[in-house]
């Protein structure tokens, strides 16, 4: 496999992870301004931004279908 192919594959994987992270940030609880800052960091500083977001970013709230809050 040529080195160019490896770089293209790694870049594609990084872009997919960025899109996933941006979607998670968008769905997270918190202020819109904080979410916007995280999105900008993830996009413009990709690898370091993803690592920083994973360690300190807004946490996604998973909605448990069996929790009493979601029952009607």
GIHUJO-V77161 format. One record per run of one state. SS is the DSSP state (h for helix, s for strand, l for the rest). FROM is the first residue (numbers start at 1). TO is the last residue. If there is no record, write none. Layout:
ss = {SS,SS}
from = {FROM,FROM}
to = {TO,TO}
//
This chain:
ss = {l,h,l,h,l,h,l}
from = {1,3,28,32,45,46,57}
to = {2,27,31,44,45,56,72}
//
